[in-house]
Amino acid sequence: MGVLMSRRQTVERVQKVSLAVSAFKDGLREQPSTRRRAEAGTARQGTLEQEVQEGEEEAVAGPSQPEESSASKAAWERLRDGRGVEPEEFERANRFTPPAFIRPKRELHDDEPPDISLEQREQIVNDEMCEICEVWTAESLFPCRICHRVYHDGCLRRMGYLQKDSAVEVTETAHTETGWSCYYCDNLNLLLTEEEMYSLMETLKNCKIIPGVCLTLDDFLHYKHQVHKQQFERTMPEAKEEQAALQFNALDPDKKGHIEWQDFLSHESIQLLQKIRPQNALLRLLTPKERERARAAFLALDQDNDGFIGEGECRQARHTWFRKHQKEMLSCNVSISHVGPISEGSPASSRNGKSPEKILPATKQEETSIDWPGFLRENVAYILAARPNSAALHLQPLA
C-alpha cells in the first residue's frame, strides 16, 4: 500500500482532527470570560451606526475593551482569509471542515488580451462527483452555474453553506437556466489577491467600517464621501452622490433600509477589481460557462450576422446578467455533465433566435457599432458582478 491518501480519506481525517479541536474549544467555552465573549459575538448584529455606538459604550466601561479588541481582530482576520462566518455560529457536531480558501496570484501574461473566439463554441462539462465528498449520485447533484463543480445538498448543509431558506432556492434553481452559484463563485471577494485584499482592508479600516455589520444609506454615503476625499482630495460632487444612492438601492432590492455586509463586500470587491486590473485581466477571470452565455447573448443581438451590434444593445445587455431570480422558468432537461447557464435547446443558444430577455435591436446606423471583443470588454465587470446568488445588483449598470 502506498502512503498517498485519497481526497475523501483526507477530508475524513481532517474532520476527526477538527472534531477533537472543537471539543477542546467547547471545554474552554464553559469558562465565564469566554462565555461572555461568545454572547457578545452573537449579539453583534445590526447597522454600522448601532455597532459604533455599542463600541463607544464598551470603551467607556473599560473592562470589556480587550475582549472587543480581540473580536475585532478576529473579524479582520476572517475577512482577510475570505471567511465570513464566525466559527462559534456553527454547531460542531456532524459538521464538515470548511475549505481553506487560497487567494489567486497575478500572472505575467494576465494583462495580455485573451483569445476568446465568437465562432468557436466551448463544451460545458461539469464534474461527475460531488466537490465535497467525491461521490457520484447522478441527478441528486447540484451544479454551479459559474464553474464546473457539483454538490450534494446534504454536503452543503454539513459545510454550513446551505441553510433552510437557501436550500429551497438551490433545489428550485440549480437545474434551470437561472442556476445557482457555489460558495466559491458566490463570494466575489475571493477574486482579490492578497495585495488587493490588503488595500481594501486598509480603506475599510480608515473609513471606520466594521466587518459583518449592515450599512444604512447614511453609512454608505458617508463611506463613499470618505473614499472619494481620500482618493481625489476634494469633496464628492452631487452627481456622484446620486449614483451612490442608486447603487445603495440596487444593493437593497427588498427595501429593508440597509444592505447586508456580504453584498457590500462584493460590491467593493468588484469596484476594486475595476479600478486596479485592466479589462484583459478581468476577461481571464471568466469561466467557460460565462463566456458561452456572453457568446449566446451577442449572437442573439447580432440579427444580420455581420459581427457587430449597436452601442445601445450593448448597454441593454448589461442589465440581463442580473436577471437571476425569475419565478417562472423552464428546466434545462439536459445531462448533469452538461448543465450550463444556457442549454442547447434554449432560444438564446440559437444564432438567429431571440434572447430570453427579448432585447429589441436598435438601428445600428444611428449609433456606434461594437464588435465581439468590445462587447466582452464592456460587459466583463457586470458578468462577474452577477455571480452571487443574492438578488442585489452588486454593480449598478449606468443608463
Contacts in CASP RR format, 6 or more apart in sequence:
PFRMAT RR
TARGET T0000
AUTHOR 0000-0000-0000
METHOD contacts of the structure
MODEL  1
MGVLMSRRQTVERVQKVSLAVSAFKDGLREQPSTRRRAEAGTARQGTLEQ
EVQEGEEEAVAGPSQPEESSASKAAWERLRDGRGVEPEEFERANRFTPPA
FIRPKRELHDDEPPDISLEQREQIVNDEMCEICEVWTAESLFPCRICHRV
YHDGCLRRMGYLQKDSAVEVTETAHTETGWSCYYCDNLNLLLTEEEMYSL
METLKNCKIIPGVCLTLDDFLHYKHQVHKQQFERTMPEAKEEQAALQFNA
LDPDKKGHIEWQDFLSHESIQLLQKIRPQNALLRLLTPKERERARAAFLA
LDQDNDGFIGEGECRQARHTWFRKHQKEMLSCNVSISHVGPISEGSPASS
RNGKSPEKILPATKQEETSIDWPGFLRENVAYILAARPNSAALHLQPLA
5 13 0 8 1.000
6 134 0 8 1.000
7 134 0 8 1.000
8 133 0 8 1.000
8 134 0 8 1.000
8 135 0 8 1.000
11 96 0 8 1.000
11 97 0 8 1.000
11 132 0 8 1.000
11 133 0 8 1.000
14 97 0 8 1.000
15 96 0 8 1.000
15 97 0 8 1.000
18 92 0 8 1.000
18 95 0 8 1.000
18 97 0 8 1.000
19 92 0 8 1.000
22 92 0 8 1.000
23 92 0 8 1.000
26 92 0 8 1.000
28 34 0 8 1.000
29 35 0 8 1.000
29 38 0 8 1.000
29 88 0 8 1.000
33 67 0 8 1.000
36 67 0 8 1.000
37 67 0 8 1.000
37 70 0 8 1.000
37 71 0 8 1.000
38 88 0 8 1.000
40 64 0 8 1.000
40 67 0 8 1.000
40 68 0 8 1.000
40 71 0 8 1.000
41 71 0 8 1.000
41 86 0 8 1.000
41 88 0 8 1.000
42 88 0 8 1.000
42 89 0 8 1.000
44 51 0 8 1.000
44 71 0 8 1.000
44 212 0 8 1.000
44 213 0 8 1.000
46 213 0 8 1.000
46 214 0 8 1.000
46 258 0 8 1.000
47 213 0 8 1.000
47 214 0 8 1.000
47 215 0 8 1.000
47 216 0 8 1.000
47 219 0 8 1.000
47 258 0 8 1.000
48 209 0 8 1.000
48 210 0 8 1.000
48 213 0 8 1.000
48 214 0 8 1.000
48 215 0 8 1.000
48 216 0 8 1.000
48 219 0 8 1.000
49 216 0 8 1.000
49 218 0 8 1.000
49 219 0 8 1.000
51 210 0 8 1.000
51 213 0 8 1.000
52 208 0 8 1.000
52 210 0 8 1.000
55 68 0 8 1.000
58 64 0 8 1.000
58 65 0 8 1.000
58 68 0 8 1.000
59 65 0 8 1.000
59 68 0 8 1.000
72 210 0 8 1.000
75 210 0 8 1.000
75 211 0 8 1.000
75 212 0 8 1.000
76 201 0 8 1.000
76 205 0 8 1.000
76 211 0 8 1.000
78 84 0 8 1.000
78 85 0 8 1.000
78 86 0 8 1.000
78 211 0 8 1.000
79 189 0 8 1.000
79 197 0 8 1.000
79 201 0 8 1.000
79 211 0 8 1.000
79 265 0 8 1.000
80 197 0 8 1.000
80 198 0 8 1.000
80 201 0 8 1.000
81 101 0 8 1.000
82 101 0 8 1.000
82 103 0 8 1.000
82 187 0 8 1.000
82 189 0 8 1.000
82 190 0 8 1.000
83 98 0 8 1.000
83 101 0 8 1.000
84 212 0 8 1.000
84 262 0 8 1.000
85 98 0 8 1.000
85 160 0 8 1.000
90 160 0 8 1.000
94 158 0 8 1.000
95 158 0 8 1.000
95 159 0 8 1.000
95 160 0 8 1.000
96 132 0 8 1.000
96 155 0 8 1.000
96 158 0 8 1.000
96 159 0 8 1.000
96 160 0 8 1.000
98 159 0 8 1.000
98 160 0 8 1.000
101 184 0 8 1.000
101 190 0 8 1.000
103 190 0 8 1.000
103 192 0 8 1.000
103 193 0 8 1.000
103 194 0 8 1.000
103 197 0 8 1.000
104 191 0 8 1.000
104 192 0 8 1.000
104 193 0 8 1.000
105 193 0 8 1.000
106 193 0 8 1.000
106 281 0 8 1.000
110 277 0 8 1.000
110 280 0 8 1.000
110 281 0 8 1.000
110 284 0 8 1.000
111 278 0 8 1.000
111 280 0 8 1.000
111 281 0 8 1.000
112 280 0 8 1.000
113 280 0 8 1.000
113 283 0 8 1.000
113 373 0 8 1.000
114 280 0 8 1.000
114 283 0 8 1.000
114 284 0 8 1.000
116 283 0 8 1.000
116 286 0 8 1.000
116 291 0 8 1.000
116 373 0 8 1.000
116 376 0 8 1.000
118 295 0 8 1.000
118 298 0 8 1.000
118 299 0 8 1.000
118 307 0 8 1.000
118 372 0 8 1.000
121 292 0 8 1.000
121 295 0 8 1.000
122 288 0 8 1.000
122 291 0 8 1.000
122 292 0 8 1.000
122 295 0 8 1.000
123 288 0 8 1.000
123 338 0 8 1.000
124 288 0 8 1.000
124 289 0 8 1.000
124 292 0 8 1.000
124 338 0 8 1.000
124 339 0 8 1.000
124 340 0 8 1.000
125 148 0 8 1.000
125 337 0 8 1.000
125 338 0 8 1.000
126 143 0 8 1.000
126 144 0 8 1.000
126 148 0 8 1.000
126 149 0 8 1.000
126 150 0 8 1.000
126 336 0 8 1.000
126 337 0 8 1.000
126 338 0 8 1.000
126 339 0 8 1.000
126 340 0 8 1.000
127 148 0 8 1.000
127 149 0 8 1.000
127 150 0 8 1.000
128 136 0 8 1.000
128 150 0 8 1.000
128 336 0 8 1.000
128 337 0 8 1.000
129 135 0 8 1.000
129 136 0 8 1.000
129 150 0 8 1.000
130 136 0 8 1.000
130 137 0 8 1.000
130 141 0 8 1.000
130 150 0 8 1.000
130 151 0 8 1.000
130 152 0 8 1.000
130 155 0 8 1.000
131 149 0 8 1.000
131 150 0 8 1.000
131 151 0 8 1.000
131 155 0 8 1.000
131 182 0 8 1.000
132 151 0 8 1.000
132 152 0 8 1.000
132 155 0 8 1.000
132 156 0 8 1.000
132 158 0 8 1.000
132 159 0 8 1.000
133 152 0 8 1.000
133 155 0 8 1.000
135 152 0 8 1.000
137 152 0 8 1.000
138 336 0 8 1.000
139 336 0 8 1.000
140 152 0 8 1.000
140 153 0 8 1.000
141 150 0 8 1.000
141 151 0 8 1.000
141 152 0 8 1.000
141 336 0 8 1.000
142 150 0 8 1.000
142 151 0 8 1.000
142 152 0 8 1.000
142 153 0 8 1.000
142 156 0 8 1.000
142 170 0 8 1.000
142 171 0 8 1.000
142 174 0 8 1.000
142 175 0 8 1.000
142 180 0 8 1.000
143 149 0 8 1.000
143 150 0 8 1.000
143 174 0 8 1.000
143 175 0 8 1.000
143 179 0 8 1.000
143 180 0 8 1.000
143 336 0 8 1.000
143 339 0 8 1.000
143 340 0 8 1.000
144 150 0 8 1.000
144 151 0 8 1.000
144 180 0 8 1.000
144 181 0 8 1.000
144 182 0 8 1.000
144 184 0 8 1.000
144 185 0 8 1.000
145 174 0 8 1.000
145 178 0 8 1.000
145 179 0 8 1.000
145 180 0 8 1.000
145 181 0 8 1.000
145 185 0 8 1.000
145 289 0 8 1.000
145 340 0 8 1.000
145 341 0 8 1.000
146 181 0 8 1.000
146 182 0 8 1.000
146 185 0 8 1.000
146 287 0 8 1.000
146 289 0 8 1.000
146 290 0 8 1.000
146 341 0 8 1.000
146 387 0 8 1.000
147 182 0 8 1.000
147 184 0 8 1.000
147 185 0 8 1.000
147 287 0 8 1.000
147 289 0 8 1.000
148 287 0 8 1.000
148 288 0 8 1.000
149 182 0 8 1.000
149 184 0 8 1.000
150 336 0 8 1.000
151 182 0 8 1.000
153 162 0 8 1.000
153 167 0 8 1.000
153 170 0 8 1.000
153 171 0 8 1.000
154 162 0 8 1.000
156 162 0 8 1.000
156 170 0 8 1.000
156 183 0 8 1.000
157 167 0 8 1.000
159 183 0 8 1.000
161 183 0 8 1.000
162 170 0 8 1.000
166 389 0 8 1.000
169 180 0 8 1.000
169 389 0 8 1.000
170 180 0 8 1.000
173 179 0 8 1.000
173 180 0 8 1.000
173 329 0 8 1.000
174 180 0 8 1.000
175 331 0 8 1.000
175 332 0 8 1.000
175 339 0 8 1.000
176 329 0 8 1.000
176 330 0 8 1.000
176 331 0 8 1.000
176 332 0 8 1.000
177 329 0 8 1.000
177 330 0 8 1.000
177 332 0 8 1.000
177 341 0 8 1.000
177 342 0 8 1.000
177 343 0 8 1.000
177 346 0 8 1.000
177 356 0 8 1.000
178 324 0 8 1.000
178 325 0 8 1.000
178 326 0 8 1.000
178 329 0 8 1.000
179 324 0 8 1.000
179 340 0 8 1.000
179 341 0 8 1.000
180 389 0 8 1.000
181 387 0 8 1.000
181 388 0 8 1.000
181 389 0 8 1.000
184 190 0 8 1.000
185 387 0 8 1.000
186 387 0 8 1.000
186 388 0 8 1.000
186 389 0 8 1.000
187 262 0 8 1.000
187 266 0 8 1.000
187 388 0 8 1.000
188 265 0 8 1.000
188 266 0 8 1.000
188 269 0 8 1.000
188 270 0 8 1.000
188 384 0 8 1.000
188 385 0 8 1.000
188 387 0 8 1.000
188 388 0 8 1.000
188 394 0 8 1.000
189 197 0 8 1.000
189 265 0 8 1.000
189 266 0 8 1.000
189 269 0 8 1.000
191 269 0 8 1.000
191 273 0 8 1.000
191 285 0 8 1.000
191 384 0 8 1.000
192 200 0 8 1.000
192 269 0 8 1.000
192 272 0 8 1.000
192 273 0 8 1.000
196 272 0 8 1.000
196 273 0 8 1.000
196 276 0 8 1.000
199 272 0 8 1.000
199 276 0 8 1.000
200 268 0 8 1.000
200 269 0 8 1.000
200 272 0 8 1.000
203 227 0 8 1.000
203 230 0 8 1.000
203 268 0 8 1.000
204 211 0 8 1.000
204 268 0 8 1.000
206 226 0 8 1.000
206 230 0 8 1.000
207 223 0 8 1.000
207 226 0 8 1.000
207 227 0 8 1.000
209 215 0 8 1.000
209 223 0 8 1.000
211 261 0 8 1.000
212 261 0 8 1.000
213 261 0 8 1.000
214 258 0 8 1.000
214 259 0 8 1.000
214 260 0 8 1.000
214 261 0 8 1.000
215 223 0 8 1.000
215 258 0 8 1.000
215 259 0 8 1.000
215 261 0 8 1.000
215 264 0 8 1.000
216 257 0 8 1.000
216 258 0 8 1.000
217 245 0 8 1.000
217 248 0 8 1.000
217 257 0 8 1.000
217 258 0 8 1.000
220 244 0 8 1.000
220 247 0 8 1.000
220 248 0 8 1.000
220 259 0 8 1.000
220 264 0 8 1.000
221 241 0 8 1.000
221 244 0 8 1.000
221 245 0 8 1.000
221 248 0 8 1.000
224 236 0 8 1.000
224 240 0 8 1.000
224 241 0 8 1.000
224 244 0 8 1.000
225 235 0 8 1.000
225 236 0 8 1.000
225 241 0 8 1.000
228 234 0 8 1.000
228 235 0 8 1.000
228 236 0 8 1.000
228 240 0 8 1.000
229 235 0 8 1.000
229 236 0 8 1.000
236 244 0 8 1.000
243 396 0 8 1.000
246 396 0 8 1.000
247 267 0 8 1.000
247 396 0 8 1.000
248 259 0 8 1.000
250 392 0 8 1.000
250 393 0 8 1.000
250 394 0 8 1.000
250 396 0 8 1.000
251 259 0 8 1.000
251 263 0 8 1.000
251 264 0 8 1.000
251 267 0 8 1.000
251 392 0 8 1.000
251 393 0 8 1.000
251 394 0 8 1.000
252 258 0 8 1.000
252 259 0 8 1.000
252 392 0 8 1.000
253 391 0 8 1.000
253 392 0 8 1.000
253 393 0 8 1.000
254 391 0 8 1.000
259 392 0 8 1.000
260 390 0 8 1.000
260 392 0 8 1.000
262 388 0 8 1.000
262 390 0 8 1.000
263 388 0 8 1.000
263 390 0 8 1.000
263 392 0 8 1.000
263 394 0 8 1.000
266 385 0 8 1.000
266 388 0 8 1.000
266 390 0 8 1.000
266 392 0 8 1.000
266 394 0 8 1.000
267 385 0 8 1.000
267 392 0 8 1.000
267 394 0 8 1.000
267 395 0 8 1.000
270 381 0 8 1.000
270 384 0 8 1.000
270 385 0 8 1.000
270 394 0 8 1.000
270 395 0 8 1.000
271 395 0 8 1.000
273 282 0 8 1.000
273 381 0 8 1.000
273 384 0 8 1.000
274 282 0 8 1.000
274 381 0 8 1.000
279 377 0 8 1.000
279 380 0 8 1.000
282 380 0 8 1.000
282 381 0 8 1.000
282 384 0 8 1.000
283 376 0 8 1.000
283 377 0 8 1.000
283 380 0 8 1.000
285 380 0 8 1.000
285 384 0 8 1.000
286 294 0 8 1.000
286 380 0 8 1.000
286 383 0 8 1.000
286 384 0 8 1.000
289 340 0 8 1.000
289 341 0 8 1.000
290 341 0 8 1.000
290 383 0 8 1.000
290 384 0 8 1.000
292 340 0 8 1.000
292 341 0 8 1.000
292 342 0 8 1.000
293 341 0 8 1.000
293 342 0 8 1.000
293 348 0 8 1.000
293 383 0 8 1.000
294 375 0 8 1.000
294 376 0 8 1.000
294 379 0 8 1.000
294 383 0 8 1.000
296 342 0 8 1.000
296 348 0 8 1.000
296 349 0 8 1.000
296 355 0 8 1.000
297 317 0 8 1.000
297 320 0 8 1.000
297 348 0 8 1.000
297 355 0 8 1.000
298 309 0 8 1.000
298 317 0 8 1.000
298 372 0 8 1.000
298 375 0 8 1.000
299 350 0 8 1.000
299 351 0 8 1.000
300 347 0 8 1.000
300 348 0 8 1.000
300 350 0 8 1.000
300 351 0 8 1.000
300 353 0 8 1.000
300 354 0 8 1.000
300 355 0 8 1.000
300 359 0 8 1.000
301 309 0 8 1.000
301 310 0 8 1.000
301 313 0 8 1.000
301 317 0 8 1.000
301 355 0 8 1.000
301 359 0 8 1.000
301 361 0 8 1.000
302 308 0 8 1.000
302 309 0 8 1.000
303 352 0 8 1.000
303 361 0 8 1.000
305 351 0 8 1.000
307 371 0 8 1.000
307 372 0 8 1.000
308 364 0 8 1.000
308 369 0 8 1.000
308 370 0 8 1.000
308 371 0 8 1.000
309 361 0 8 1.000
309 364 0 8 1.000
309 369 0 8 1.000
309 370 0 8 1.000
309 375 0 8 1.000
310 361 0 8 1.000
310 362 0 8 1.000
310 364 0 8 1.000
310 367 0 8 1.000
310 368 0 8 1.000
310 369 0 8 1.000
310 370 0 8 1.000
311 367 0 8 1.000
311 368 0 8 1.000
311 369 0 8 1.000
311 370 0 8 1.000
312 362 0 8 1.000
312 367 0 8 1.000
313 359 0 8 1.000
313 361 0 8 1.000
313 362 0 8 1.000
314 370 0 8 1.000
314 374 0 8 1.000
314 375 0 8 1.000
314 378 0 8 1.000
314 379 0 8 1.000
315 397 0 8 1.000
315 398 0 8 1.000
315 399 0 8 1.000
316 359 0 8 1.000
317 359 0 8 1.000
317 375 0 8 1.000
317 379 0 8 1.000
318 378 0 8 1.000
318 379 0 8 1.000
318 382 0 8 1.000
318 397 0 8 1.000
319 397 0 8 1.000
320 355 0 8 1.000
320 357 0 8 1.000
320 359 0 8 1.000
321 379 0 8 1.000
321 382 0 8 1.000
321 383 0 8 1.000
321 385 0 8 1.000
321 386 0 8 1.000
322 382 0 8 1.000
322 385 0 8 1.000
322 386 0 8 1.000
322 393 0 8 1.000
323 357 0 8 1.000
324 386 0 8 1.000
324 389 0 8 1.000
324 391 0 8 1.000
325 391 0 8 1.000
332 339 0 8 1.000
332 340 0 8 1.000
332 343 0 8 1.000
332 346 0 8 1.000
333 343 0 8 1.000
334 340 0 8 1.000
334 343 0 8 1.000
334 344 0 8 1.000
338 344 0 8 1.000
342 348 0 8 1.000
342 349 0 8 1.000
343 349 0 8 1.000
346 356 0 8 1.000
347 353 0 8 1.000
347 354 0 8 1.000
347 355 0 8 1.000
347 356 0 8 1.000
348 354 0 8 1.000
348 355 0 8 1.000
348 356 0 8 1.000
370 378 0 8 1.000
381 395 0 8 1.000
382 395 0 8 1.000
382 397 0 8 1.000
385 393 0 8 1.000
385 394 0 8 1.000
385 395 0 8 1.000
386 394 0 8 1.000
388 394 0 8 1.000
END
